[in-house]
Amino acid sequence: MKQLIFMALVTAIGVSGTVLTGPFVGVLVYYFYAVLRPQFVWEWSLRTYDLHTFPWSFYVAITTMAVTAATAVGILSYPSSGPSPGYPKPRLTVTHFLLWGFAIMVTLGTIFARHPEVSIIYYMELIKLFIMFTVAAFAVQRAGQLWWILIAVTIADIYVSYEVNFHYFATGYLFLAKQGFGGLDNNGAALMFAMIIPSCYFLWEATTHRLRWVFLVGIAFLGHGVLLSFSRGAMLSLLITAPLLLLYSQKRKYIVGFLAIAGLGVLVTAGPEVQDRFFSISQHDADESAQSRLTTWKIAIRMALEEPIFGLGVRNSNLYTKAYGADMEGRSIHSQYLQIAADCGIIASVLFILMLGSALLSAWRARMSVRGCSDHDAMRVRAMTASVSCGLAIYVVGASFLSLDTFEMPYILVLIAAQLQGIRPGDVRPQTDPTDTFQMSPSVRPLWPSPGTPMSVPIGKSRPLPQHRFHHVQEGLRSSR
């Protein structure tokens, strides 16, 4: 019952909050649902009330799209949801246009697919990602809003990993490895956990409230969830990208100890099945899975060269892999980049790769824009850029071994990176009091404390009004009366 009450309350907040305060609330709730996937994680409870198929996020999404469109054409206006007062509207970046270009190629790949009836099933899931990305690009106007999006998806991911661990320790059932999660297979679910582990660390680093320790506990749940998935691609991605924590962390002296504790925890909690699965990564010659990947990669290259413009169609390559020499019917390519090339064409694959590279560059530029600033806002900007950079790096590595078509998490991180660069958090402007002839000290661009309320943080100390000038001002006031 409490799950149903929670879902009804969050959905009501998403719909009513969007109408009353602006589209950002809807974006926040939608992305929270996209990671939590309540119809799956709480199916046992919602099925009792015959609501396990109820489209909770659909009504939030429709409301958000309608309010965003009405705001864009001037029918509605929400000052608290717009750009910070006194600053220009956030600009679109190269990352935005690369994603939209990729969306166009995916659409064309679906139209010209060999089997449109198969493509349309996956395309309907992909188009949701593209539409909500576009809505969020215009609805999210402040860096503080991005901060809350990152927190929301991180908390949702931690909760899902908690459920996975609870089932394992309570019943011994590895449902993530056997069933996947909410439409994702075990590889997709594991990579979703792995990509948020850096966010947990950097949110802990940039937060001062005592609840910050929830993020560190979340790392334990997420890390063990990756092990329970039996996804060697996600495990390998975490290992390869772990040194990036040293590059981005503001507390590097803690990182070595943190990684050592994490490694020890893995050895203690990993059972024999997990250990055997993980250490088989190095046994490429004897590993049938590794050999299968090499075969399907060659098949994908052949398909892409035969249909270089539009590909075979979204997820149509799986229908032909057996005929091209794969070991079984319906074998996936097991490389997101080659899968896109085979399904949607070489141009689509290139656009997808450039989009990921551009997002990483956008995050780095946003980070450099607050270089040298030590205020609270700058710390949060650095935490967001570090979370996005490390999370996308994990995805870039993992996507080389896994096929992840309808995977929301990378698009959320790409959105945060693109918006951070477009919002320009490091912009500095002088503030001038119209009642004072003296210029105040420059301030960092307002970011928060709340998504709708900007806050200006002085960089330096403002000069006191000189006493002799104060007398002149008084005399001038008297003479004007």
C-alpha positions as CSV (number, residue, x, y, z in Angstrom):
1,M,0.0,0.0,0.0
2,K,2.8,2.4,0.9
3,Q,4.3,1.9,-2.6
4,L,1.0,2.9,-4.2
5,I,0.7,6.0,-2.0
6,F,4.2,7.0,-2.8
7,M,3.6,6.6,-6.6
8,A,0.4,8.6,-6.5
9,L,2.0,11.4,-4.4
10,V,5.0,11.7,-6.7
11,T,2.9,11.6,-9.8
12,A,0.6,14.3,-8.4
13,I,3.6,16.5,-7.5
14,G,5.0,16.0,-11.1
15,V,1.7,17.0,-12.7
16,S,0.6,19.8,-10.4
17,G,4.1,21.1,-9.8
18,T,4.7,21.4,-13.5
19,V,1.5,23.4,-14.1
20,L,2.0,25.7,-11.1
21,T,5.7,26.3,-11.0
22,G,7.1,25.3,-14.4
23,P,8.2,22.3,-16.5
24,F,11.4,21.6,-14.5
25,V,9.4,19.7,-11.9
26,G,8.0,17.4,-14.6
27,V,11.5,16.7,-16.0
28,L,12.8,15.9,-12.5
29,V,10.0,13.4,-11.8
30,Y,10.2,11.9,-15.2
31,Y,13.9,11.1,-14.9
32,F,13.4,9.8,-11.4
33,Y,10.8,7.4,-12.8
34,A,13.0,6.5,-15.7
35,V,15.7,5.2,-13.4
36,L,13.4,3.8,-10.6
37,R,11.1,2.0,-13.1
38,P,8.4,1.4,-10.4
39,Q,6.3,-0.9,-12.5
40,F,9.1,-3.4,-12.3
41,V,10.6,-2.8,-8.9
42,W,7.2,-2.7,-7.1
43,E,5.3,-5.0,-9.5
44,W,4.3,-7.3,-6.6
45,S,2.6,-4.4,-4.8
46,L,1.1,-2.6,-7.7
47,R,-0.3,-5.8,-9.1
48,T,-2.5,-6.2,-6.0
49,Y,-4.4,-3.1,-7.1
50,D,-4.2,-4.0,-10.8
51,L,-2.0,-0.9,-11.3
52,H,1.3,-2.6,-12.4
53,T,0.7,-1.4,-16.0
54,F,-0.5,2.1,-15.1
55,P,1.5,4.7,-17.1
56,W,2.7,6.8,-14.2
57,S,5.4,8.6,-16.0
58,F,3.2,9.1,-19.2
59,Y,1.0,11.7,-17.5
60,V,4.0,13.5,-16.1
61,A,5.6,13.6,-19.5
62,I,2.5,14.8,-21.4
63,T,2.0,17.6,-18.9
64,T,5.7,18.6,-19.0
65,M,5.7,18.7,-22.8
66,A,2.5,20.8,-23.0
67,V,3.7,23.3,-20.4
68,T,7.2,23.5,-22.1
69,A,5.5,24.2,-25.4
70,A,3.2,26.8,-23.9
71,T,6.1,28.5,-22.2
72,A,8.2,28.5,-25.4
73,V,5.4,30.3,-27.4
74,G,4.7,32.8,-24.5
75,I,1.3,31.4,-23.5
76,L,2.6,30.7,-20.0
77,S,5.4,32.3,-18.0
78,Y,7.2,31.1,-14.9
79,P,9.8,33.6,-13.8
80,S,11.2,31.3,-11.1
81,S,11.8,28.6,-13.8
82,G,13.5,30.8,-16.3
83,P,17.2,31.8,-16.5
84,S,18.6,33.6,-13.5
85,P,17.6,37.3,-13.4
86,G,20.0,39.5,-15.3
87,Y,21.5,36.7,-17.4
88,P,20.9,35.6,-21.0
89,K,18.9,32.5,-21.8
90,P,21.1,29.3,-21.8
91,R,22.5,28.6,-25.2
92,L,22.3,25.3,-27.2
93,T,25.6,23.6,-27.6
94,V,27.2,21.2,-30.2
95,T,26.2,18.3,-28.0
96,H,22.5,19.1,-28.4
97,F,22.7,19.2,-32.2
98,L,24.7,16.0,-32.4
99,L,22.0,14.2,-30.4
100,W,19.3,15.6,-32.6
101,G,21.2,14.6,-35.7
102,F,21.5,11.1,-34.3
103,A,17.8,11.0,-33.6
104,I,17.1,11.9,-37.2
105,M,19.3,9.1,-38.5
106,V,17.6,6.6,-36.1
107,T,14.2,7.8,-37.4
108,L,15.3,7.3,-41.1
109,G,16.7,3.9,-40.2
110,T,13.3,3.0,-38.8
111,I,11.5,4.3,-41.9
112,F,13.7,2.4,-44.3
113,A,14.1,-0.7,-42.2
114,R,13.9,-4.2,-43.8
115,H,11.4,-5.2,-41.1
116,P,9.6,-2.0,-39.9
117,E,7.3,-4.0,-37.6
118,V,10.4,-5.0,-35.5
119,S,12.1,-1.6,-35.6
120,I,9.0,0.3,-34.5
121,I,8.9,-1.5,-31.1
122,Y,12.4,-0.3,-30.2
123,Y,12.0,3.1,-31.9
124,M,9.0,3.9,-29.7
125,E,11.3,3.5,-26.7
126,L,14.1,5.5,-28.3
127,I,11.8,8.4,-29.4
128,K,10.8,8.9,-25.7
129,L,14.5,9.5,-24.9
130,F,14.9,12.0,-27.7
131,I,11.7,13.9,-26.9
132,M,12.3,14.2,-23.2
133,F,15.9,15.3,-23.9
134,T,14.6,18.0,-26.1
135,V,12.0,19.1,-23.5
136,A,14.6,19.2,-20.8
137,A,17.0,21.2,-23.0
138,F,14.4,24.0,-22.9
139,A,12.9,23.4,-19.5
140,V,16.1,23.3,-17.4
141,Q,17.4,26.8,-17.2
142,R,19.6,26.9,-14.1
143,A,22.5,24.9,-12.8
144,G,20.7,24.3,-9.5
145,Q,18.0,22.4,-11.4
146,L,20.7,20.1,-12.9
147,W,22.0,19.5,-9.3
148,W,18.6,18.2,-8.3
149,I,18.3,16.0,-11.4
150,L,21.6,14.4,-10.6
151,I,20.5,13.8,-6.9
152,A,17.2,12.3,-8.0
153,V,18.6,9.8,-10.4
154,T,21.3,8.9,-8.0
155,I,18.9,8.2,-5.2
156,A,16.6,6.2,-7.5
157,D,19.6,4.1,-8.6
158,I,20.7,3.5,-5.0
159,Y,17.2,2.3,-4.1
160,V,17.1,-0.1,-7.0
161,S,20.5,-1.6,-6.0
162,Y,19.2,-1.9,-2.5
163,E,16.3,-4.0,-3.7
164,V,18.6,-6.2,-5.7
165,N,20.8,-6.8,-2.7
166,F,17.8,-7.4,-0.4
167,H,16.5,-10.1,-2.7
168,Y,19.9,-11.7,-2.8
169,F,20.6,-11.8,0.9
170,A,17.0,-12.6,1.8
171,T,16.3,-15.4,-0.7
172,G,19.6,-16.0,-2.5
173,Y,17.9,-15.4,-5.8
174,L,20.0,-13.5,-8.4
175,F,17.1,-11.9,-10.2
176,L,19.3,-9.2,-11.8
177,A,21.5,-11.8,-13.5
178,K,18.5,-14.0,-14.4
179,Q,15.8,-11.4,-15.3
180,G,17.5,-8.1,-15.8
181,F,15.7,-5.0,-14.6
182,G,12.7,-3.1,-16.1
183,G,13.4,-4.1,-19.8
184,L,17.2,-4.0,-19.4
185,D,19.2,-7.2,-19.5
186,N,21.7,-7.9,-16.8
187,N,24.4,-5.9,-18.7
188,G,22.2,-2.8,-19.0
189,A,21.2,-2.9,-15.3
190,A,24.8,-3.4,-14.2
191,L,26.1,-0.5,-16.3
192,M,23.3,1.7,-14.9
193,F,24.6,0.9,-11.4
194,A,28.3,1.4,-12.4
195,M,27.7,4.8,-14.0
196,I,26.2,6.2,-10.8
197,I,29.0,5.1,-8.4
198,P,31.2,8.1,-9.3
199,S,28.1,10.4,-8.7
200,C,27.7,8.9,-5.2
201,Y,31.3,9.8,-4.4
202,F,31.3,13.3,-5.8
203,L,27.9,14.1,-4.3
204,W,29.4,13.0,-0.9
205,E,32.4,15.2,-1.5
206,A,30.4,18.3,-2.4
207,T,27.7,18.0,0.3
208,T,28.0,19.2,3.9
209,H,24.7,17.8,5.3
210,R,25.0,14.7,7.4
211,L,22.8,12.9,4.9
212,R,25.8,12.9,2.6
213,W,26.8,9.6,4.1
214,V,23.8,8.0,2.4
215,F,25.8,8.4,-0.9
216,L,28.8,6.4,0.4
217,V,26.5,3.6,1.7
218,G,24.9,3.7,-1.8
219,I,28.3,2.9,-3.3
220,A,28.4,-0.4,-1.4
221,F,24.9,-1.3,-2.7
222,L,25.7,-0.3,-6.3
223,G,29.1,-2.0,-6.4
224,H,27.7,-5.3,-5.0
225,G,24.8,-5.0,-7.4
226,V,27.2,-4.9,-10.3
227,L,28.8,-8.1,-9.0
228,L,25.4,-9.8,-8.6
229,S,24.6,-9.0,-12.3
230,F,27.4,-11.2,-13.5
231,S,28.1,-8.5,-16.1
232,R,31.8,-8.7,-16.9
233,G,31.5,-5.7,-19.2
234,A,30.3,-3.5,-16.4
235,M,33.0,-4.9,-14.0
236,L,35.7,-4.2,-16.5
237,S,34.4,-0.7,-17.2
238,L,34.6,0.1,-13.5
239,L,38.2,-1.1,-13.2
240,I,39.4,0.8,-16.3
241,T,37.8,4.1,-15.3
242,A,38.5,4.0,-11.5
243,P,41.7,6.1,-11.9
244,L,39.5,9.0,-13.1
245,L,38.5,9.5,-9.5
246,L,42.0,10.7,-8.8
247,L,41.8,13.2,-11.6
248,Y,38.6,14.8,-10.6
249,S,38.5,14.4,-6.8
250,Q,39.1,17.4,-4.5
251,K,40.2,15.0,-1.7
252,R,42.7,12.8,-3.4
253,K,44.3,11.7,-0.2
254,Y,41.1,9.8,0.6
255,I,40.8,8.1,-2.8
256,V,43.5,5.5,-2.4
257,G,42.0,4.4,0.9
258,F,38.5,4.5,-0.6
259,L,39.5,2.2,-3.5
260,A,41.3,-0.2,-1.1
261,I,38.2,-0.5,1.0
262,A,36.1,-1.0,-2.1
263,G,38.4,-3.8,-3.3
264,L,38.4,-5.5,0.0
265,G,34.6,-5.3,0.1
266,V,34.4,-7.0,-3.2
267,L,36.6,-9.9,-2.1
268,V,34.6,-10.3,1.1
269,T,31.1,-10.2,-0.4
270,A,31.7,-11.8,-3.7
271,G,30.7,-15.5,-3.7
272,P,32.4,-18.2,-5.7
273,E,30.0,-17.8,-8.6
274,V,30.8,-14.1,-8.9
275,Q,34.6,-14.7,-8.6
276,D,34.5,-17.3,-11.3
277,R,32.5,-15.1,-13.6
278,F,34.8,-12.1,-13.0
279,F,38.2,-13.8,-13.4
280,S,37.0,-15.4,-16.6
281,I,37.5,-12.0,-18.3
282,S,41.2,-12.9,-18.9
283,Q,40.4,-16.3,-20.4
284,H,39.6,-15.0,-23.9
285,D,40.7,-18.1,-25.8
286,A,38.6,-20.4,-23.7
287,D,35.7,-18.1,-23.2
288,E,32.9,-18.8,-25.6
289,S,31.3,-15.4,-24.8
290,A,34.4,-13.5,-25.8
291,Q,34.7,-15.5,-29.1
292,S,31.1,-14.9,-29.8
293,R,31.7,-11.1,-29.5
294,L,34.5,-11.2,-31.9
295,T,32.3,-13.0,-34.4
296,T,29.4,-10.6,-34.1
297,W,31.7,-7.6,-34.4
298,K,32.9,-8.8,-37.7
299,I,29.3,-9.5,-38.8
300,A,28.3,-5.9,-37.8
301,I,31.1,-4.4,-39.9
302,R,30.0,-6.5,-42.9
303,M,26.4,-5.3,-42.4
304,A,27.4,-1.7,-42.0
305,L,29.5,-1.8,-45.2
306,E,26.5,-3.3,-47.1
307,E,24.0,-0.7,-45.8
308,P,26.2,2.3,-44.9
309,I,23.5,5.0,-45.0
310,F,20.4,3.8,-43.2
311,G,21.5,0.3,-42.0
312,L,19.2,-2.7,-41.8
313,G,16.8,-1.0,-39.4
314,V,16.7,-0.6,-35.7
315,R,17.3,-4.0,-34.1
316,N,17.0,-5.7,-37.5
317,S,20.6,-6.9,-37.4
318,N,19.6,-9.5,-34.8
319,L,17.4,-11.1,-37.4
320,Y,20.3,-11.7,-39.7
321,T,23.3,-12.5,-37.5
322,K,22.7,-16.3,-37.7
323,A,22.7,-16.1,-41.5
324,Y,26.0,-14.1,-41.3
325,G,27.7,-16.8,-39.2
326,A,26.6,-16.2,-35.6
327,D,26.3,-19.2,-33.3
328,M,22.5,-18.7,-32.6
329,E,19.4,-17.0,-33.9
330,G,18.8,-13.4,-32.6
331,R,22.4,-12.9,-31.4
332,S,23.1,-9.3,-30.5
333,I,26.2,-7.5,-31.8
334,H,27.4,-6.8,-28.2
335,S,28.9,-3.4,-29.1
336,Q,26.7,-0.3,-29.0
337,Y,28.8,1.5,-31.6
338,L,28.8,-1.4,-34.1
339,Q,25.1,-2.2,-33.3
340,I,24.1,1.3,-34.3
341,A,26.3,1.1,-37.5
342,A,24.6,-2.1,-38.5
343,D,21.1,-1.0,-37.6
344,C,21.0,2.7,-38.5
345,G,24.1,3.2,-40.7
346,I,27.7,4.5,-40.3
347,I,26.6,8.1,-40.1
348,A,24.4,7.4,-37.1
349,S,27.2,5.6,-35.4
350,V,29.6,8.5,-36.0
351,L,27.1,11.0,-34.7
352,F,26.5,8.9,-31.6
353,I,30.3,8.7,-30.9
354,L,30.7,12.4,-31.5
355,M,27.8,13.1,-29.1
356,L,29.5,11.2,-26.3
357,G,32.8,13.0,-27.0
358,S,31.2,16.4,-27.2
359,A,29.4,15.7,-23.9
360,L,32.7,14.9,-22.2
361,L,34.2,18.1,-23.6
362,S,31.1,20.1,-22.5
363,A,31.6,18.8,-19.0
364,W,35.3,19.7,-19.0
365,R,34.6,23.2,-20.3
366,A,32.0,23.8,-17.5
367,R,34.5,22.6,-15.0
368,M,37.2,25.0,-16.3
369,S,34.7,27.9,-16.2
370,V,34.8,27.7,-12.3
371,R,38.5,27.0,-12.0
372,G,40.0,29.0,-9.2
373,C,36.6,29.5,-7.5
374,S,36.2,28.1,-4.0
375,D,32.6,29.0,-3.2
376,H,29.9,26.5,-2.5
377,D,28.3,26.9,-6.0
378,A,31.6,26.2,-7.8
379,M,32.1,23.1,-5.7
380,R,28.8,21.7,-6.8
381,V,29.5,22.5,-10.5
382,R,32.8,20.6,-10.1
383,A,30.9,17.7,-8.5
384,M,28.4,17.6,-11.4
385,T,31.0,17.7,-14.1
386,A,33.1,15.0,-12.4
387,S,30.0,12.8,-12.0
388,V,29.1,13.2,-15.6
389,S,32.6,12.7,-16.9
390,C,33.3,9.6,-14.9
391,G,29.8,8.1,-15.5
392,L,30.1,8.7,-19.3
393,A,33.6,7.3,-19.3
394,I,32.2,4.1,-17.8
395,Y,29.5,4.0,-20.4
396,V,32.0,4.6,-23.3
397,V,34.0,1.6,-22.2
398,G,31.0,-0.6,-21.4
399,A,29.2,0.2,-24.6
400,S,32.2,-1.3,-26.5
401,F,31.2,-4.8,-25.2
402,L,27.4,-4.4,-24.7
403,S,24.4,-3.5,-26.8
404,L,22.2,-1.0,-25.0
405,D,19.6,0.6,-27.2
406,T,16.9,1.9,-24.9
407,F,19.2,2.9,-22.0
408,E,18.2,6.2,-20.3
409,M,21.2,6.9,-18.1
410,P,23.7,8.0,-20.7
411,Y,21.2,10.5,-22.1
412,I,20.6,12.0,-18.7
413,L,24.3,12.5,-18.2
414,V,24.7,13.9,-21.7
415,L,21.9,16.3,-20.9
416,I,23.6,17.5,-17.7
417,A,26.9,18.0,-19.5
418,A,25.3,20.0,-22.4
419,Q,23.1,22.1,-20.1
420,L,26.1,23.0,-17.8
421,Q,28.0,24.3,-20.7
422,G,25.0,26.2,-22.1
423,I,24.2,27.8,-18.7
424,R,27.8,29.0,-18.4
425,P,28.1,28.6,-14.6
426,G,31.4,30.5,-14.4
427,D,30.1,33.7,-15.9
428,V,31.1,36.7,-13.7
429,R,29.4,40.1,-13.7
430,P,29.8,43.2,-11.6
431,Q,26.8,44.0,-9.5
432,T,25.9,47.7,-9.1
433,D,23.6,49.1,-6.5
434,P,21.6,51.9,-8.3
435,T,21.5,53.9,-5.1
436,D,25.3,53.8,-4.6
437,T,28.0,55.4,-6.8
438,F,30.4,52.6,-5.9
439,Q,30.6,49.3,-7.7
440,M,30.3,46.2,-5.6
441,S,32.5,43.2,-5.9
442,P,31.9,40.8,-8.8
443,S,29.8,37.7,-8.0
444,V,29.6,34.2,-9.4
445,R,26.5,33.6,-11.5
446,P,23.6,32.7,-9.3
447,L,23.0,29.0,-9.1
448,W,20.9,28.0,-6.0
449,P,20.1,27.3,-3.0
450,S,16.9,26.1,-4.7
451,P,16.1,25.4,-8.3
452,G,13.9,28.5,-8.5
453,T,15.8,30.9,-6.2
454,P,19.1,32.2,-7.3
455,M,21.9,33.0,-4.9
456,S,24.8,35.3,-5.5
457,V,28.1,34.5,-3.8
458,P,30.7,37.3,-3.5
459,I,34.2,36.5,-4.7
460,G,36.0,39.2,-2.8
461,K,35.2,41.7,0.0
462,S,33.3,44.8,-0.9
463,R,34.9,48.1,-0.1
464,P,33.3,50.1,2.7
465,L,32.0,53.5,1.8
466,P,34.7,56.1,2.6
467,Q,33.7,58.5,5.3
468,H,34.5,61.7,3.4
469,R,32.5,60.5,0.4
470,F,29.6,59.7,2.8
471,H,29.5,63.4,3.9
472,H,29.4,64.5,0.2
473,V,26.5,62.2,-0.4
474,Q,24.6,63.5,2.7
475,E,25.2,67.1,1.5
476,G,23.9,66.3,-1.9
477,L,20.8,64.7,-0.5
478,R,20.1,67.7,1.7
479,S,20.5,70.1,-1.2
480,S,18.1,68.1,-3.4
481,R,15.2,68.4,-0.8
